[in-house]
Amino acid sequence: MAEMRAELRILAFAAASVCASATLAQEAESPLRGAAKMLGLATDVGRPADFVLQSRPKGDLDYIPVFQPPPEPAKKALDGNQLNAVKGDLDSVEKRHDVIRRGFPPSAKAMAEKEAAEKAKQKRKDAVQAK
């Protein structure tokens, strides 16, 4: 009895491996698909919904691009004066935030530690270069 089960397993494995090629698996009526349908592991694919059919392009496309090119900017590039004005605005906001940051104790401590670390690093570089 055990020998017969082993033979059946080997036979089933051989049949599955013969039928399991990629091309046969994609066909609608492959033996592997038929066996899977009998076991309830495969189903028939239904008709797509109407909105899916309407959104698909008509005909068979040769090439479908993966990425679409980015849209063109809505505004023109800034000229020199406009760019300088934007930089000035950003600098003023940066200065305002620096004042707020200096007034916040944890931030002031962190800034002082950072400056001390940079000075210590510079001293070490100077000592190494002096040798």
C-alpha positions in Angstrom: 0.0 0.0 0.0 2.8 2.4 0.9 4.6 1.5 -2.4 1.5 2.4 -4.4 1.1 5.7 -2.6 4.7 6.6 -3.4 4.2 5.6 -7.0 1.1 7.8 -7.2 3.0 10.7 -5.7 5.8 10.3 -8.2 3.4 10.0 -11.1 1.4 13.1 -9.9 4.7 15.1 -9.5 5.8 14.1 -13.0 2.5 15.0 -14.5 2.5 18.4 -12.7 6.0 19.2 -13.7 5.3 18.3 -17.4 2.2 20.5 -17.3 3.7 23.3 -15.3 5.6 25.1 -18.1 4.9 28.9 -18.3 3.2 28.7 -21.7 0.9 25.8 -20.7 0.0 27.5 -17.4 -1.2 30.6 -19.3 -3.4 28.7 -21.7 -7.1 28.5 -20.8 -7.4 24.7 -21.1 -4.1 23.4 -19.8 -4.1 20.1 -17.9 -2.7 21.8 -14.8 -5.5 24.4 -14.9 -8.1 21.6 -15.3 -6.7 19.8 -12.3 -6.6 23.0 -10.3 -10.3 23.7 -11.3 -11.3 20.2 -10.2 -9.7 20.9 -6.8 -11.3 24.3 -6.5 -8.0 26.2 -6.7 -8.6 27.9 -10.0 -11.5 29.9 -11.4 -12.6 31.3 -14.7 -11.9 35.0 -15.2 -15.0 37.0 -15.7 -15.6 39.9 -18.1 -14.1 43.1 -16.9 -16.3 45.9 -15.7 -17.5 48.5 -18.2 -15.3 51.3 -16.7 -12.3 49.1 -17.2 -13.1 48.4 -20.8 -13.8 52.1 -21.5 -10.5 53.2 -19.9 -8.3 50.8 -21.9 -6.9 52.1 -25.2 -8.4 50.7 -28.4 -6.4 48.2 -30.3 -3.2 46.5 -29.5 -0.3 48.7 -28.5 3.2 47.8 -29.4 4.8 49.8 -26.6 3.3 51.0 -23.4 5.6 53.5 -21.6 6.3 52.8 -17.9 6.8 56.5 -17.0 5.1 59.4 -18.5 7.1 62.5 -19.1 6.6 65.2 -16.4 4.3 68.0 -17.3 5.7 71.3 -18.4 5.8 73.9 -15.6 2.8 76.2 -15.5 5.0 79.3 -14.7 8.0 80.6 -16.6 11.5 80.5 -15.0 12.3 83.4 -12.7 14.6 86.1 -14.0 17.5 87.5 -12.0 15.6 90.1 -10.1 12.8 87.8 -9.1 15.3 85.1 -8.0 17.1 87.6 -5.9 13.8 88.7 -4.3 12.9 85.1 -3.4 16.4 84.6 -2.0 16.0 87.8 0.1 12.6 86.6 1.4 14.1 83.2 2.4 17.1 84.9 4.1 14.7 87.2 6.1 12.7 84.1 7.2 15.9 82.3 8.1 17.0 85.2 10.3 13.6 85.5 12.0 13.7 81.7 12.8 17.3 82.0 14.0 16.2 84.6 16.6 13.3 82.3 17.7 15.7 79.3 17.9 18.2 81.2 20.0 15.5 82.0 22.5 14.4 78.4 22.9 16.7 76.9 25.6 17.1 73.3 24.3 17.9 74.7 20.9 20.4 77.2 22.2 22.1 74.3 24.1 22.2 72.2 21.0 23.6 75.1 18.9 26.3 75.7 21.6 27.3 72.1 21.6 27.5 72.0 17.9 29.7 75.1 17.8 32.0 73.6 20.5 32.3 70.3 18.6 33.2 72.2 15.4 35.9 74.2 17.3 37.3 71.0 18.8 37.4 69.3 15.4 39.2 72.3 13.9 41.7 72.3 16.8 42.5 68.6 16.2 42.9 69.3 12.4 45.3 72.2 13.2 47.3 69.9 15.7 47.6 67.2 13.1 48.7 69.6 10.4 51.3 71.2 12.7 53.0 67.8 13.3 
